[in-house]
Amino acid sequence: MSANRGGGSDEIEVSPHGPAIAAYGEALALVHDADVASVRALAELGRSALREARRDGVRGMASDMELRSVAAQAAGLARRTDRRLQADIDHALTIVDDYPTVFSAWEERRITRDHVDAVVTAGTGLPDEVRGEFEVAAIAVCERDIATRVKPALRALAERLHERTFTDRHRDAAAGRCVRVSHGTDGMSDVIATVPTVIAVGMLDRLTQMGQSVKDARTVGADAGAGAGAGADAAGADAVGAGEPADTRTMDQLRADILGDLVLGGAPVVDPTYGIDRAGGLGAIRARVQVAVTAETLMGRDENPAEAVGAGLVDADTVRQLAGQVSEWDRLFIDPVTRTPVEIDTYRPTASMKKLLMARDQHCRFPGCRRAAIRCELDHTIDYALGGHTHIFNLAHLCQRHHSMKQFTKWEVRQVGGGVLEWTSPLGRVYREDVPIPAVCFTIDTSGPPRSRVGSGGPPPDLAPPF
């Protein structure tokens, strides 16, 4: 707003973006109200599950199973995974029950949802006796700036109020160390390791040192080649490898390559099975990856990607290199209508049923779950103890979480043919879990399709999709 002081009258400048800004403000208010209502509803879901589990005085596993069941039902409504939904329920219970003052400040729009999450994260591990004091002080900190800028101040505040020493808390936190993989695009993934800080810094430093050694060797080789003169060209070429391209990898690329080499090929330093004359049992373990690839790609007739089952796509060059390092590949016959595996054969005697089911299921067969089949269990849909047969039409892969939920909660499942599973929630809502379609497009010669010994499979029944 400005005034025209040259003339005798004031002129107010009106922003041309005023209506758009006002509309955005209204949208923010709606989002705020919806977020508050969502967190309150998720917390009530958690309370409802805990009340039901404790109605008869039962705790422990029963509480967890009831919460899993409720999360799975809510996940069907939200079109999300039940694990993510259960994590949201736990987080909502923490906000509403453990940080009521912060929740009220958020309701009153004194702070934002990002502030709330920052406060909860900083306050993790604080004893109940000081949490109220921490809430009041944290709100005052949050009201001064945006969430990303107040995180260091919140951590410092929590540190001052904590009654336990940092050493004790680090010892407990170290128990949560883990490694996670986040799959991305273009055949790439992020490997995330949560380890003590000194270990993380040491890992990065060692990778940097090893990468620098590679760069130094590259420089020395180049200098030697330049100083040898024309008469030593042949000997220099033999020394560095005739015809090999120059190593132009950056330091980041070198670190990544060296990390992969160390993890996949190196033996661990701490190995209780290590012997004086041979590598220990842990050092003998090698990574296992299940890959599906078409024969055309394997033979170099096309460059279509293969699929690392449970992970993502793999480029053709990499999968052909992998194929040259293994002694056995399993051949799959794919139903031309449903595009799902219906038969498997191999030149050596193998557990064909397990391999066929692993190829068919790819991952846990509970709706929304993507845990790879190699990390799941084969479950009898109709329990073996109740007369269920050990047959591919009565078997499916379930992860430990959903295997337990099927056994201990009111969720029910049946196989309706063609590998299709039909799940029914405790409230009667039905979810269909179709056979996963491989990301790799398998093709066949329609003039003479392979004959299947297990049947054509047929298209799945005409049911509503699971989500």
C-alpha positions in Angstrom: 0.0 0.0 0.0 1.4 3.4 -0.9 0.2 7.0 -1.1 0.7 9.5 -4.0 2.4 12.3 -2.1 3.0 14.4 -5.2 -0.7 15.1 -5.7 -3.0 16.0 -3.0 -4.9 12.6 -2.7 -3.9 9.2 -1.5 -4.0 6.3 -4.0 -4.1 2.7 -2.8 -2.3 0.1 -4.9 -4.4 -3.0 -5.3 -2.5 -6.2 -5.9 -3.6 -8.1 -9.0 -3.0 -11.3 -7.1 -5.3 -10.4 -4.3 -8.1 -12.9 -5.2 -5.7 -15.7 -5.8 -3.9 -15.1 -2.5 -7.3 -15.0 -0.7 -8.3 -18.2 -2.3 -5.1 -19.9 -1.3 -5.6 -18.6 2.3 -9.1 -20.2 2.3 -7.6 -23.5 1.0 -5.0 -23.4 3.7 -7.7 -23.1 6.3 -9.6 -26.1 4.9 -6.4 -28.2 4.8 -5.7 -27.2 8.4 -9.1 -28.2 9.6 -8.9 -31.5 7.6 -5.5 -32.3 9.0 -6.6 -31.7 12.6 -9.7 -33.8 12.1 -7.7 -36.6 10.5 -5.2 -36.8 13.4 -8.1 -36.8 15.9 -9.8 -39.6 14.0 -6.7 -41.7 13.7 -6.1 -41.3 17.4 -9.6 -42.5 18.1 -9.0 -45.5 15.9 -6.0 -46.4 18.0 -8.0 -45.9 21.2 -10.8 -48.1 19.9 -8.4 -50.9 19.1 -6.8 -50.7 22.5 -10.2 -50.7 24.3 -11.4 -53.7 22.4 -8.2 -55.6 23.0 -8.3 -54.8 26.8 -12.0 -55.4 27.2 -11.3 -58.8 28.7 -8.1 -57.8 30.4 -5.9 -59.2 27.6 -2.8 -57.3 26.6 0.4 -57.7 24.7 0.0 -59.6 21.4 -3.8 -59.3 21.4 -3.5 -55.5 21.5 -1.0 -55.5 18.6 -3.2 -57.8 16.5 -6.3 -55.7 17.1 -4.4 -52.6 16.1 -3.1 -54.3 12.9 -6.6 -55.4 12.0 -8.0 -51.9 12.5 -5.1 -50.4 10.5 -5.8 -52.8 7.7 -9.4 -51.8 7.5 -8.6 -48.1 7.6 -6.0 -48.6 4.9 -8.6 -50.0 2.6 -10.6 -46.8 3.0 -7.5 -44.6 2.6 -6.0 -46.6 -0.3 -2.7 -46.9 1.6 -0.6 -49.7 3.0 -1.7 -51.0 6.5 1.9 -50.6 7.8 1.8 -46.9 6.9 -1.7 -46.5 8.4 -0.6 -48.1 11.6 2.4 -45.8 11.8 0.0 -42.8 11.3 -2.2 -44.1 14.1 0.7 -44.4 16.5 1.9 -40.9 15.6 -1.6 -39.5 16.0 -1.9 -41.1 19.5 1.5 -39.6 20.4 0.4 -36.1 19.3 -3.1 -36.1 20.9 -2.3 -38.0 24.1 1.3 -37.2 24.9 1.4 -33.6 23.6 -2.1 -32.1 24.2 -0.8 -28.5 24.7 1.0 -28.7 21.3 -2.1 -30.2 19.7 -4.2 -27.3 21.0 -1.8 -24.8 19.7 -2.0 -26.4 16.3 -5.8 -26.4 16.4 -5.6 -22.6 17.2 -3.3 -22.2 14.2 -0.5 -20.7 16.4 1.8 -23.3 14.9 1.7 -25.6 11.9 1.7 -29.4 11.4 5.4 -29.2 10.5 6.0 -27.6 13.9 4.0 -30.4 15.6 6.1 -33.1 13.9 9.3 -31.3 14.8 8.3 -31.0 18.5 7.3 -34.7 18.7 10.6 -35.7 17.1 12.7 -33.6 19.4 10.8 -34.7 22.4 11.3 -38.4 21.7 12.6 -40.1 24.8 11.8 -37.3 27.2 10.5 -38.5 30.6 6.8 -37.8 31.3 7.7 -35.5 34.2 9.3 -32.8 32.0 7.1 -33.2 28.9 4.7 -30.5 30.0 7.5 -28.0 30.5 9.0 -29.0 27.2 5.6 -28.4 25.4 5.2 -24.9 26.7 8.8 -23.9 25.9 8.7 -25.6 22.5 5.5 -23.8 21.4 7.2 -20.4 22.2 10.1 -21.5 20.1 7.9 -22.6 17.2 5.9 -19.3 17.2 9.1 -17.4 16.3 10.0 -19.1 13.0 9.2 -21.8 10.4 9.6 -25.4 11.3 12.9 -26.1 9.5 14.6 -23.3 11.4 13.5 -24.2 14.9 14.6 -27.9 14.8 18.1 -27.2 16.3 16.6 -25.0 19.0 14.1 -27.8 19.9 16.8 -30.4 20.1 18.8 -28.1 22.4 15.8 -27.5 24.5 15.1 -31.2 24.9 18.7 -31.8 25.7 18.6 -29.3 28.6 15.4 -30.9 30.1 16.5 -34.5 29.7 17.4 -36.2 33.0 19.5 -38.9 31.4 23.0 -38.4 30.0 23.6 -38.3 26.3 25.8 -41.4 26.7 22.9 -43.4 28.1 20.5 -42.2 25.5 23.0 -43.0 22.7 23.3 -46.5 24.0 19.6 -47.0 23.7 19.4 -45.3 20.3 22.1 -47.5 18.9 19.8 -50.5 19.4 17.7 -49.1 16.6 20.4 -49.2 14.0 19.2 -50.6 10.7 19.6 -50.6 6.9 16.7 -49.6 4.6 16.4 -49.6 0.8 14.2 -47.0 -1.0 13.6 -47.9 -4.7 13.7 -45.1 -7.2 13.5 -44.7 -10.9 15.7 -45.7 -13.8 16.9 -48.8 -12.1 18.4 -47.0 -9.1 17.7 -47.2 -5.4 18.9 -45.5 -2.2 20.6 -47.6 0.5 20.0 -45.8 3.9 22.0 -47.0 6.9 21.1 -45.7 10.4 24.3 -46.2 12.5 26.1 -44.4 15.2 27.6 -41.1 14.1 31.2 -42.1 14.6 30.7 -45.2 12.5 29.0 -43.2 9.7 31.8 -40.6 9.7 34.4 -43.4 9.6 32.6 -45.2 6.8 32.5 -42.0 4.7 36.2 -41.3 5.5 37.3 -44.8 4.5 35.4 -44.7 1.3 36.9 -41.3 0.5 40.4 -42.6 1.2 39.9 -45.6 -1.0 38.4 -43.5 -3.7 41.3 -41.0 -3.5 43.7 -44.0 -3.9 42.0 -44.9 -7.2 42.3 -41.3 -8.4 45.9 -41.1 -7.4 46.7 -44.4 -9.2 44.9 -42.9 -12.3 47.1 -39.8 -12.1 50.3 -41.7 -11.7 49.4 -44.0 -14.6 48.7 -41.0 -16.8 52.0 -39.3 -15.8 54.0 -42.4 -16.4 52.5 -42.8 -19.9 53.3 -39.2 -20.7 56.9 -39.4 -19.5 57.7 -42.7 -21.2 57.8 -41.2 -24.7 56.8 -42.6 -28.0 59.1 -45.6 -27.7 57.3 -46.9 -24.6 53.8 -46.6 -25.9 53.3 -50.3 -26.3 54.7 -51.2 -22.9 52.5 -48.5 -21.3 49.4 -49.8 -23.1 50.2 -53.3 -21.8 50.6 -52.0 -18.2 47.3 -50.3 -18.0 45.3 -52.6 -20.2 45.1 -52.1 -23.9 41.9 -50.8 -25.2 40.4 -50.1 -21.8 38.6 -46.7 -21.4 40.0 -44.1 -19.1 38.6 -44.1 -15.6 36.8 -40.8 -15.3 34.6 -41.6 -12.3 33.9 -38.8 -9.9 34.5 -39.2 -6.1 30.8 -39.8 -5.5 30.8 -42.5 -8.1 33.9 -44.1 -6.7 32.5 -44.1 -3.1 29.3 -45.8 -4.4 31.2 -48.4 -6.4 33.6 -49.2 -3.5 30.8 -49.5 -1.0 29.0 -52.0 -3.3 32.2 -54.0 -3.7 32.9 -54.1 0.1 29.4 -55.1 1.0 28.9 -57.7 -1.7 32.4 -59.2 -1.8 34.1 -58.5 1.5 34.0 -60.7 4.6 33.0 -59.0 7.9 35.7 -58.1 10.4 33.5 -59.5 13.3 32.8 -63.1 12.4 32.4 -65.6 15.2 32.6 -68.5 12.7 36.0 -67.3 11.2 38.7 -70.0 11.0 42.4 -69.5 10.8 42.6 -71.3 7.4 39.5 -70.2 5.7 36.8 -67.4 5.6 34.1 -67.7 8.2 30.4 -68.5 7.6 29.4 -64.8 7.4 32.1 -64.1 4.9 30.8 -66.9 2.7 27.3 -65.4 2.5 26.5 -63.7 -0.8 23.6 -61.5 -1.8 20.6 -63.0 -3.5 18.4 -61.3 -6.1 15.5 -62.8 -7.9 15.4 -61.5 -11.5 12.9 -62.1 -14.3 14.0 -61.5 -17.9 12.7 -62.5 -21.3 14.6 -64.9 -23.5 14.9 -62.2 -26.2 16.6 -59.7 -23.8 18.9 -62.5 -22.4 20.1 -63.3 -25.9 20.6 -59.7 -26.8 17.8 -59.5 -29.4 16.3 -56.4 -27.6 17.2 -54.0 -24.8 14.1 -54.2 -22.7 14.6 -54.1 -19.0 14.4 -57.1 -16.7 12.7 -57.0 -13.2 14.3 -57.5 -9.9 11.3 -59.0 -8.1 10.2 -57.0 -5.1 12.5 -54.1 -6.1 12.2 -52.6 -9.6 13.6 -52.7 -13.2 17.1 -53.7 -14.1 18.9 -52.6 -17.3 19.5 -55.3 -20.0 23.4 -55.1 -19.8 23.4 -55.7 -16.0 21.0 -58.7 -16.2 23.0 -60.3 -19.0 26.1 -59.9 -16.9 24.3 -61.5 -13.9 23.1 -64.4 -16.2 26.7 -65.2 -17.1 27.6 -65.7 -13.4 25.0 -68.2 -12.4 24.8 -71.9 -13.3 21.0 -72.3 -13.5 18.1 -70.3 -14.7 14.4 -71.3 -14.4 12.2 -71.1 -17.4 8.6 -69.8 -16.9 5.6 -70.3 -19.2 3.3 -67.4 -19.1 -0.5 -67.5 -19.6 -1.1 -65.4 -22.8 -4.5 -64.1 -21.4 -3.7 -63.3 -17.8 0.0 -62.7 -18.3 0.8 -64.6 -15.1 3.2 -67.6 -14.6 1.4 -70.9 -14.9 4.3 -73.4 -15.1 8.0 -73.6 -14.4 10.5 -76.1 -15.5 14.3 -76.6 -15.0 16.9 -79.1 -16.2 17.8 -80.0 -12.6 15.5 -81.4 -9.9 14.2 -78.4 -7.8 11.4 -77.5 -5.5 9.2 -76.6 -8.4 6.1 -75.7 -6.4 8.0 -73.2 -4.3 9.6 -71.6 -7.3 6.3 -71.4 -9.2 4.6 -69.7 -6.2 7.5 -67.3 -5.7 7.3 -66.4 -9.4 3.5 -66.1 -9.3 3.2 -64.1 -6.1 6.3 -61.9 -6.3 5.4 -60.3 -2.9 3.1 -60.7 0.1 -0.5 -61.3 -1.1 -2.2 -59.1 1.5 -3.7 -56.1 -0.2 -1.3 -53.2 -0.4 1.8 -55.1 0.9 4.9 -55.2 -1.2 7.2 -57.3 1.0 9.2 -59.5 -1.5 8.2 -63.2 -1.7 11.8 -64.2 -0.8 11.2 -62.5 2.6 7.7 -64.1 3.1 6.3 -67.4 4.2 4.2 -69.8 2.2 0.9 -70.0 4.0 -1.9 -72.5 3.6 -5.0 -70.5 2.8 -7.1 -73.3 4.4 -5.0 -74.5 7.3 -3.4 -77.8 6.8 -4.7 -78.9 10.3 -8.2 -78.2 9.0 -7.8 -80.3 5.9 -6.2 -77.8 3.5 -4.1 -79.4 0.8 -0.4 -78.5 0.1 -1.2 -77.4 -3.4 -0.5 -74.2 -5.4 -4.3 -73.4 -5.3 -4.1 -73.4 -1.5 -0.8 -71.7 -1.0 0.2 -68.0 -1.1 3.1 -65.9 0.2 2.3 -63.8 3.3 4.8 -61.8 5.3 5.1 -62.5 9.0 2.9 -59.5 9.9 0.0 -60.5 7.7 0.5 -64.2 8.4 0.0 -63.5 12.1 -2.9 -61.2 11.4 -4.7 -63.9 9.4 -4.2 -66.3 12.2 -5.0 -64.2 15.2 -7.6 -61.7 14.0 -11.0 -61.9 12.3 -9.6 -61.2 8.8 -10.5 -64.1 6.5 -9.1 -65.1 3.1 -10.0 -67.6 0.4 -8.7 -68.5 -3.0 -11.2 -68.1 -5.8 -9.1 -69.6 -8.6 -6.2 -68.6 -10.8 -4.2 -67.5 -7.8 -6.7 -64.7 -7.0 -7.2 -64.1 -3.2 -10.3 -62.6 -1.7 -9.9 -61.0 1.7 -12.8 -60.1 4.0 -12.2 -57.6 6.8 -13.8 -57.9 10.2 -16.5 -55.4 9.1 -17.3 -57.5 6.0 -15.6 -55.3 3.4 -14.2 -57.5 0.6 -10.8 -56.9 -1.1 -9.6 -58.8 -4.1 -5.9 -59.4 -4.5 -5.1 -60.3 -8.1 -2.0 -62.2 -9.2 0.7 -59.6 -9.8 1.5 -58.9 -13.4 5.2 -58.9 -14.0 6.7 -55.5 -15.0 8.6 -57.4 -17.8 6.4 -58.0 -20.8 6.7 -61.7 -21.7 5.7 -62.7 -25.3 5.2 -66.0 -26.9 5.0 -67.5 -30.4 1.2 -67.7 -30.9 1.7 -70.2 -33.7 2.8 -72.8 -31.2 2.3 -71.9 -27.6 3.9 -74.2 -24.9 1.5 -76.6 -23.4 1.0 -76.3 -19.7 0.9 -79.3 -17.4 -1.1 -77.3 -14.8 -3.9 -75.9 -16.9 -4.6 -72.7 -18.7 -5.4 -70.8 -15.5 -8.2 -68.8 -17.1 -9.0 -65.1 -16.4 -9.6 -64.0 -12.8 -13.2 -63.8 -11.6 -15.1 -60.6 -12.3 -14.7 -59.0 -8.9 -14.2 -55.4 -7.8 -10.5 -54.3 -7.6 -9.1 -54.3 -4.0 -8.6 -50.5 -3.9 
